[in-house]
Amino acid sequence: MIFTLYFISGAEIAVILLIVVMVFGADKIPDIARTLGQTMKSVRNATDEIKSEITKSTETHTKPFKDEFNKVDVTKQIEEETKKVKDDLEDITGPIKRRF
């Protein structure tokens, strides 16, 4: 499969600009550019808002799961510490139990 990339060269840009000037006229080009810029800014702002809403939504919906994972993590730590203490007590009381 052969992919061909199409690039616009400087000459092609000049031809496009010449056609735009001929179709719209030199006096309307700044208005068109301004409108285009405002439209792109609106699209960018809308995209940023959508991203922030998605981020907020995922944080809100995943928070209970994160809390559960933290609880499981804390429970495992407590069980490990309890096991260590139990082993230490058995090591200390082992020789005492054997004497009696």
Number of C-alpha atoms within 10 A of each C-alpha: 3 4 5 6 6 6 7 8 8 9 9 11 11 11 11 12 12 12 12 13 14 10 10 11 11 11 9 11 13 10 11 12 11 11 12 12 12 12 12 12 12 12 12 12 12 12 12 12 12 12 12 12 12 12 11 12 12 11 12 11 10 12 12 11 11 12 11 12 12 12 12 12 12 12 12 12 12 12 12 12 12 12 12 12 12 12 12 12 11 13 11 11 11 11 10 10 9 7 6 5
